[in-house]
Amino acid sequence: MQRKRRGILILVSMGLVYFLGGSGWWTEPGRAQEKSKDTGVIQGTVRDRQNPLHGILVKAQAEGKNVSTSVFTDDQGAYVFPPLPAGNYVVSVGMKWQEKVNLGSSPVRQDFAVELGPGFLNQTSGGSFLAVLPGTEAEKKIVVNDCGGCHSVWRMIDRPQSSPEGWADLVRRMGAKKGGPTSTVQHVAPRVDMSEKNFQFLAKFYSDAIKPDLKQKQVVEAMIRPRGEGAKAVFTEWDLPKEVGGINTAKVDSKGMIWFPAGQIRAVARLDPRTGEVQTWKAPLGEPTDKSEGTFHDIMIDKEDNVWVTGGGHSRIFKLDAKTFQYSTWDIPAEYGLKPHTGEFDLDGNYWVTMQTGKPGKGWVVKLDPRTGKLAGYPTKADYPYPYGPEPYGLVVDSKGIVWFTELYGSKLGRIDPKTGELTEYSTPIPNAGLRRIDVDSKGNLWFTECFVGKIGKFDPKTMKFTDYDIGVSGGGFPYGLRIDKSDQVWFTLNSNNSIGKLDPKTRKITHALFPVPESTTIDPGFDFSADPVALVYGTHRAAVGRVYFRR
C-alpha cells in the first residue's frame, strides 16, 4: 500500500532556524575549499608536573554555537587543531581544566598543566573499567551482553548504587524492560539471559566490583590514552535541540548534508554542517504496530539523494523525496513479521529490508518494488525456538546483486539470489555470536559485527570460509555498527567501549578512537567519501551528531 503526503517543514529552534556552527564550519581537509578564509589554528601542550602527556583529549567549543572539535595529544604531549573559524572558544582538557581563547587568523597557543586522576573520567569507558575490575573475562562478557545492548556499562560506573540491595533492585528494574522475570520472556537468546539466577549473578558482580568511590580511585588505571593512528582522530560534533531526542544513526548525501531519523519528534531531520541549520520533516506515521518499538530505525540515502527510513514500530517504509520533500510510504503486512530494520537497494532498483521480529523458528526478509508497490517475503530456514525468531538484522547487496543479511539470534549469515529467490544460510563457527551490522568489501568478502563474543567476522563466498578478528576489549566491547571504506578498511563501533574502531585486514591491526563524550553509542554510521581523508558520520545516542576522520 502506498501513500503520499506533503512533508511538513519544521525549523527546529526557539525561532525559525537553529544555527549550530555558523557559516563556513568545516574541519575536514578535503573540504578546505569550502572553509572561510578567516580561520586560525589552536595548538599547545598538555603536561603534568613532570612530563608531557600523550593521548589526552582536547576539546574546542565555539562560544555561542553548538559545535565542537576534539583532538588528542601526540607522544610529546602536543596537540594541534585543524583550521577553525575565527571567534571565541572554550578549550578544555578533562573535566576540570578549561581556558577561553580568542582565535584570529594567526595561530594561538594554549598550554595546560594537569594532574591525572578523577578529572579524566571522560577518558574512560565501560570496557576500560571492566579491564581493571575483578572477575573473569567470561563473567565480564555476561555483564556486557546482558546490559551493554541497551546502554554502556560506563553508566553503572558513573552512577553506582550504595548497597547490594540497590544493585539488586536496579538489575531487576532493567531486566523487566528487556524481558526479565517480571515479564513473559526470560531468555531473549542463549547469550542474553534474563533469568532469576542470572539476575542474582549480575547484582553480585556489580556489588562486589563497583564501589561508590571507584571512579575516584581507579580512573588513571582505566583511562584510554590513544597513541599512533588512534591519536590522529579528529572529531566534530553538533549538538541538536533537546526536543530532537537521542540520535543513533546518520548518513550523508551527495551535497554533504547529514540526515538522521529523529524518532522523538516523529520526523526525518537534516543538518547542514556549513551553516548549522537543522530542518525536520514530520513523517506520516499512522498507528504503531508495536508500541514497544521506537518510531524509526534505519536510514539510507539513494543515488538521487532521496531519504529512505524504516519505521520499526510502525511496520512501514518511508521515502522522503529529495526534490519535493513529499513522503511515500509502504506498509508491510504482519505475515512478514514486525519491525522493518535495515534496508538497501539491489541492482534492479528493488528495496530489500530485514524484519527484526518474526515468530519462533522463523524470520523474514522483504523485497519492495517501489515502482509498483509490490511486496514479496522470504522466510529464513533456521529453526530457532526463542520468542523473536532468528531476527534478521543487518543487510547489504554485493556488486553481483546478491542480498546478504545477518541473523542476530540465529547466528547465521543469509544469502538471497534475487533472480531465483533462493535463500541459503551459513552457520558461523562460533555459536550464538550475535551478528548485527554487515558490509561488503571490494573483493566480495562479507564483514559483520559479532556483538555477543566481541569479534569482527569475515566470510569469503568463494571459499565459504569464516574468519574472526578479536577486538581486544575487556568484556568484548559489544561491537555494533560496521562500515567498509574504499580502501577496504573496516570501521566499527563499540557500544560498551565508547569508541570507534578501525581494522586493517592486511595487518590485522585494530585502531580505537575514543568518542569525545562518555557513553556515546551509535548503531549504524555512514561515510562521507567526498572528504579526504574519508570521514565517518555517526549518531551519539544523545541529541547530537558527529563526524570523525584520521589525519594522515
C-alpha positions in Angstrom: 0.0 0.0 0.0 1.4 3.4 -1.0 0.5 6.8 0.4 1.9 10.2 -0.4 1.7 13.2 1.9 3.2 16.6 1.8 6.1 16.8 4.3 5.7 19.5 6.9 8.9 21.6 7.2 9.8 22.5 10.7 12.8 24.6 11.6 13.7 23.2 15.0 14.6 26.1 17.3 13.2 28.7 19.6 13.0 30.8 16.5 12.7 29.7 12.9 16.2 28.5 12.2 18.6 26.7 14.6 22.2 27.6 13.8 24.8 25.3 15.2 28.1 26.4 13.9 27.7 29.5 11.8 28.8 29.6 8.1 32.0 28.0 7.0 32.3 25.5 9.8 34.2 22.6 8.4 37.3 20.8 9.7 37.9 18.1 7.1 41.0 18.6 5.0 39.1 17.6 1.8 36.6 20.4 2.4 39.3 23.1 2.5 37.8 24.9 -0.5 34.6 25.4 1.5 36.1 27.0 4.6 36.0 30.6 5.4 39.3 32.4 4.7 39.1 33.8 8.2 40.4 30.7 10.1 43.1 30.0 12.5 44.8 27.2 14.5 44.7 26.5 18.2 47.7 24.5 19.4 49.6 23.7 22.6 50.8 21.0 25.0 49.4 19.1 28.0 51.7 18.2 30.8 51.5 17.1 34.4 54.1 18.3 37.0 56.9 16.2 35.4 56.2 15.1 31.9 54.3 15.8 28.7 51.1 13.6 28.5 50.2 11.6 25.4 46.7 10.6 24.3 44.9 13.4 26.2 41.6 14.6 24.7 41.5 18.4 24.0 38.2 19.9 23.0 37.5 23.4 21.5 33.9 24.5 22.0 32.8 27.5 19.9 31.2 30.1 22.2 27.6 30.8 21.4 27.5 27.9 19.0 26.6 24.2 19.5 29.6 22.8 17.6 32.9 21.5 19.0 36.1 19.9 17.7 38.2 17.4 19.6 41.8 16.1 19.1 44.4 14.2 21.0 47.9 15.0 22.1 50.8 13.1 20.5 53.7 11.3 22.2 55.3 14.7 23.0 52.1 15.9 24.7 51.4 18.4 21.8 48.1 19.0 20.2 47.1 20.9 17.0 43.5 21.6 15.9 42.7 21.8 12.2 41.9 25.3 11.0 38.8 26.6 12.8 36.7 29.7 12.0 37.8 32.8 13.8 36.0 33.6 17.1 35.9 32.8 20.8 36.4 29.3 22.1 36.5 27.4 25.3 39.3 24.9 25.1 39.2 22.2 27.7 41.1 19.2 28.9 39.4 16.5 31.0 36.5 17.6 33.2 38.4 20.2 35.3 40.6 22.4 33.1 39.5 25.0 30.6 40.6 28.3 29.1 39.0 30.9 26.9 40.7 31.5 23.6 40.2 34.3 21.1 41.1 32.9 17.7 42.0 35.1 14.7 43.9 34.3 11.6 47.2 33.8 13.5 47.9 30.6 15.5 47.0 30.7 19.2 48.9 28.7 21.8 47.2 27.3 24.9 49.2 25.0 27.2 47.7 23.0 30.1 49.2 21.8 33.3 47.0 19.0 34.7 47.0 16.1 37.2 45.9 12.6 36.2 43.1 11.4 38.3 39.3 11.7 38.7 39.3 14.8 36.4 39.8 12.5 33.5 36.7 10.3 34.0 35.6 11.4 30.5 38.5 9.4 29.0 37.2 6.1 30.4 34.6 3.6 29.2 32.7 0.6 30.4 35.3 -1.6 28.6 38.3 0.2 30.1 36.9 -0.1 33.6 36.0 -3.7 33.2 39.6 -4.4 32.3 40.7 -3.3 35.8 37.8 -4.7 37.8 38.0 -8.1 39.5 36.3 -11.1 37.8 36.9 -13.4 34.9 36.7 -12.4 31.2 33.7 -14.8 30.9 31.9 -13.1 33.7 32.6 -9.7 32.1 31.2 -10.8 28.8 27.9 -11.8 30.6 27.8 -8.3 32.0 28.3 -6.7 28.7 25.9 -8.9 26.8 23.1 -8.5 29.3 23.5 -4.8 29.9 25.6 -3.4 27.0 22.9 -4.0 24.4 20.8 -1.1 25.8 23.4 1.2 27.3 27.1 1.3 28.1 28.4 -0.4 31.2 30.1 3.0 31.9 26.7 4.2 33.2 27.0 1.7 36.1 30.4 3.2 37.0 29.2 6.7 36.8 26.0 6.1 38.8 26.9 3.4 41.3 24.5 2.0 43.9 25.4 2.4 47.5 24.3 -1.1 48.7 23.9 -4.7 47.4 20.1 -4.2 47.7 20.4 -1.1 45.5 22.2 -3.1 42.8 19.6 -6.0 43.0 16.7 -3.6 42.6 18.4 -1.8 39.7 19.1 -5.1 37.8 15.6 -6.3 38.2 14.1 -3.0 37.0 16.3 -3.0 33.9 15.6 -6.7 33.3 11.9 -6.1 33.4 12.3 -3.7 30.5 14.4 -6.2 28.5 12.3 -9.3 29.2 13.2 -10.5 32.7 11.3 -12.4 35.4 8.6 -9.8 35.7 7.8 -10.1 32.0 6.8 -13.2 30.0 10.2 -13.5 28.3 13.2 -14.8 30.3 15.5 -15.9 27.6 15.8 -13.5 24.7 18.7 -15.6 23.4 21.3 -18.0 24.8 23.8 -15.2 25.5 21.1 -12.7 26.7 19.9 -14.4 29.9 17.2 -12.7 31.9 16.6 -15.5 34.3 16.4 -15.0 38.1 19.7 -16.9 38.5 21.5 -14.6 36.1 20.0 -11.5 37.8 21.5 -12.7 41.1 24.9 -13.0 39.4 24.7 -9.6 37.9 23.7 -7.9 41.1 26.5 -9.7 43.0 29.1 -8.8 40.3 28.2 -5.1 40.4 28.0 -5.0 44.2 31.4 -6.7 44.6 33.2 -4.9 41.8 31.8 -1.4 41.6 32.1 0.6 44.9 30.8 4.1 45.2 34.3 5.6 45.2 35.6 3.5 42.2 35.5 6.4 39.7 37.7 8.5 42.1 40.3 5.7 42.8 40.8 3.9 39.6 40.4 6.5 36.8 44.1 6.6 35.9 44.2 2.8 35.5 41.0 2.8 33.4 42.0 5.8 31.2 42.0 5.3 27.4 45.0 7.2 26.0 45.5 6.5 22.3 48.8 6.5 20.5 49.8 6.4 16.9 46.9 6.4 14.5 44.3 6.5 17.3 45.7 9.8 18.5 45.3 11.2 15.0 41.5 11.1 15.2 39.7 14.4 14.8 36.1 14.6 16.0 33.5 17.3 15.2 30.1 17.1 17.0 27.0 19.2 16.6 24.6 19.4 19.5 20.9 19.4 18.4 17.8 20.8 20.1 16.9 18.6 23.1 13.5 18.0 21.7 15.0 16.1 18.8 16.0 13.4 21.3 18.7 10.8 21.1 20.2 10.1 17.6 21.6 6.7 16.9 22.4 6.8 13.2 23.3 9.3 10.5 24.1 9.3 6.8 25.5 11.9 4.3 24.0 12.8 0.9 25.9 13.9 -2.2 25.8 17.6 -1.1 27.4 16.9 2.3 24.2 17.2 4.2 23.8 14.9 7.2 20.5 13.2 7.6 19.2 11.3 10.6 15.9 9.9 11.9 14.5 12.0 14.9 12.1 9.5 16.4 11.2 11.5 19.5 9.7 14.2 17.3 8.5 11.7 14.7 10.4 13.3 11.9 13.3 12.9 9.5 16.0 15.6 10.0 18.8 17.2 8.1 21.8 19.1 9.4 23.8 21.5 7.1 27.3 21.4 8.6 28.2 24.6 6.7 25.5 26.8 8.3 24.4 24.8 11.3 20.8 24.8 10.1 18.6 21.9 11.2 15.4 21.1 9.3 12.9 18.4 10.0 10.0 16.9 8.1 7.2 15.3 10.1 6.5 11.7 8.9 3.0 10.3 8.2 3.3 7.5 10.8 -0.2 6.2 11.4 -0.9 3.9 14.2 2.0 1.8 15.6 2.0 -1.9 15.1 4.3 -2.4 18.0 4.2 0.2 20.8 7.3 -1.2 22.5 9.4 -0.3 19.5 10.8 3.1 18.6 9.4 5.2 15.7 12.3 4.8 13.3 15.3 2.6 13.0 17.5 2.7 9.8 18.2 5.5 7.3 19.8 5.4 3.9 20.3 7.8 1.0 19.7 6.5 -2.5 21.6 7.6 -5.7 19.2 10.5 -6.2 19.6 11.7 -2.6 16.1 10.5 -1.6 16.0 9.5 2.0 14.7 6.1 3.0 13.8 5.2 6.6 12.5 2.1 8.2 9.6 2.6 10.7 10.4 0.0 13.3 7.3 0.3 15.4 5.0 1.0 12.5 6.0 -1.8 10.1 6.2 0.9 7.4 8.9 2.0 4.9 9.2 5.8 4.3 10.7 7.6 1.4 11.3 11.4 1.6 11.7 12.8 -1.9 14.8 15.0 -2.2 13.2 17.5 -4.6 9.6 17.8 -3.4 10.1 16.8 0.3 6.9 14.6 -0.1 6.7 11.3 1.7 5.8 8.0 0.1 5.0 5.1 2.5 4.6 1.4 2.1 3.0 -0.8 4.9 4.4 -4.3 5.4 1.8 -6.9 6.3 2.1 -8.7 9.6 2.5 -12.1 7.9 6.1 -11.0 7.2 6.8 -10.2 10.8 7.2 -6.8 12.5 9.8 -4.0 12.9 11.4 -3.3 9.5 15.1 -2.9 10.3 17.8 -2.4 7.7 17.2 -1.5 4.1 19.2 -1.5 0.9 18.7 -1.4 -2.9 19.6 -4.2 -5.3 20.9 -3.6 -8.9 17.3 -3.6 -10.3 16.1 -0.8 -8.0 14.2 -3.1 -5.5 14.4 -2.2 -1.9 15.2 -5.1 0.5 14.6 -4.9 4.2 15.1 -7.2 7.2 12.2 -7.8 9.6 13.5 -7.8 13.1 10.7 -9.7 14.8 9.2 -12.8 13.5 7.9 -15.9 15.3 9.8 -18.7 17.0 11.6 -20.6 14.2 11.0 -18.0 11.5 12.4 -14.7 10.3 11.7 -12.7 7.2 13.4 -10.5 4.6 11.1 -8.4 2.4 11.5 -7.1 -1.1 9.7 -3.9 -2.2 9.4 -2.8 -5.8 8.9 1.0 -5.3 7.6 1.4 -8.8 4.6 -0.9 -8.3 4.4 -1.2 -4.6 4.6 -5.0 -4.8 6.0 -6.8 -1.8 7.5 -10.3 -1.5 8.6 -12.1 1.6 11.5 -14.5 2.0 11.4 -16.7 5.2 14.5 -17.9 6.8 15.1 -21.6 7.2 16.6 -21.5 10.7 14.7 -23.5 13.3 15.1 -21.0 16.2 13.0 -21.6 19.4 13.3 -18.2 21.1 10.4 -15.7 21.1 11.5 -13.3 18.4 12.8 -15.9 15.9 16.3 -15.7 14.4 15.9 -11.9 14.0 17.2 -10.9 10.5 19.2 -7.8 11.2 21.9 -6.1 9.0 21.6 -6.3 5.2 23.8 -5.4 2.2 23.8 -6.0 -1.5 27.1 -7.0 -3.2 28.4 -6.0 -6.6 26.7 -9.0 -8.2 23.3 -8.1 -6.8 23.2 -10.9 -4.2 21.4 -9.9 -1.0 23.3 -10.8 2.2 21.9 -10.5 5.7 22.8 -11.3 9.3 20.7 -13.2 11.9 21.2 -11.7 15.3 19.9 -14.6 17.3 20.1 -17.3 14.7 23.8 -16.7 14.4 23.8 -17.3 10.7 24.7 -15.4 7.6 21.9 -15.4 5.0 22.1 -15.1 1.2 19.3 -14.4 -1.3 19.6 -14.7 -5.0 17.1 -12.1 -6.3 16.9 -13.8 -9.7 15.8 -17.2 -8.3 14.6 -16.2 -4.8 16.7 -19.0 -3.3 17.7 -18.3 0.3 20.8 -20.0 1.8 22.1 -19.8 5.3 25.6 -20.3 6.7 26.2 -21.0 10.3 29.0 -19.1 12.0 31.8 -21.2 13.6 31.1 -19.5 17.0 27.6 -20.4 18.2 25.3 -17.6 19.3 27.9 -14.9 18.2 25.2 -12.2 17.8 25.6 -11.0 14.2 24.5 -7.4 13.7 25.6 -5.0 11.0 27.2 -6.2 7.7 29.1 -4.7 4.8 30.9 -6.0 1.7 34.5 -5.1 0.6 35.9 -4.7 -2.9 36.8 -8.3 -3.2 33.2 -9.5 -2.3 34.1 -10.6 1.3 31.3 -10.0 3.8 32.2 -8.4 7.1 30.0 -8.2 10.2 30.0 -7.5 13.9 29.6 -10.3 16.4 28.3 -8.4 19.4 28.0 -11.3 21.9 31.6 -12.5 21.6 33.5 -9.3 20.9 34.7 -10.0 17.4 34.6 -8.9 13.8 33.7 -11.7 11.4 34.5 -12.2 7.7 33.0 -14.6 5.2 34.6 -15.3 1.9 31.9 -16.5 -0.5 34.5 -18.0 -2.9 36.0 -20.4 -0.3 33.0 -20.5 2.1 35.5 -19.7 4.9 34.8 -17.7 8.0 37.5 -15.7 9.8 37.2 -14.0 13.2 39.1 -11.0 14.4 39.3 -10.4 18.2 38.8 -6.7 19.2 40.8 -6.9 22.3 38.4 -5.1 24.7 37.5 -6.4 28.1 34.0 -7.8 28.1 34.1 -7.9 24.3 33.1 -4.2 23.8 29.8 -5.1 22.2 30.7 -4.3 18.6 27.6 -3.0 16.8 27.8 -0.8 13.7 30.2 -1.6 10.8 31.2 0.1 7.5 33.9 -0.5 5.0 35.7 2.4 3.2 37.1 2.4 -0.4 40.5 1.2 0.9 38.8 -1.9 2.4 39.4 -0.6 6.0 36.8 -2.0 8.3 35.3 0.7 10.6 33.1 -0.4 13.5 31.5 1.0 16.7 31.9 -0.4 20.2 28.9 0.4 22.3 30.4 -0.7 25.6 33.8 0.9 24.9 32.7 4.4 23.9 34.8 4.2 20.8 35.1 3.7 17.0 37.4 1.0 15.8 39.2 0.5 12.5 40.6 -2.8 11.4 43.2 -3.2 8.7 42.6 -6.6 7.2 46.1 -6.9 5.7 47.9 -6.4 9.0 45.1 -7.3 11.4 45.9 -4.1 13.2 43.0 -2.5 15.1 42.9 1.2 15.9 40.5 2.6 18.5 39.3 6.2 18.6 37.6 7.4 21.8 34.4 9.4 21.4 34.7 12.9 22.9 31.7 12.4 25.2 31.3 9.4 27.6 28.6 6.8 26.9 28.2 7.7 23.2 26.8 4.8 21.2 26.0 4.6 17.5 24.2 1.7 15.8 24.8 2.5 12.1 27.3 5.1 11.0 27.8 6.3 7.4 30.7 7.5 5.3 31.3 10.8 3.6 33.5 9.7 0.7 33.8 13.2 -0.7 36.1 14.1 2.3 39.8 13.4 2.1 40.7 11.6 4.3 37.4 9.8 4.3 35.1 10.8 7.2 32.6 8.7 9.2 29.4 10.4 10.4 27.5 9.0 13.4 24.7 9.4 15.9 25.7 9.6 19.6 22.6 8.3 21.5 22.3 11.9 22.6 20.8 14.9 20.8 23.9 15.3 18.7 25.5 14.0 15.5 29.3 13.8 14.8 32.0 13.2 12.2 35.4 11.7 12.7 38.4 11.2 10.4 42.0 10.2 10.9 44.8 12.6 10.0 47.4 11.1 7.7 
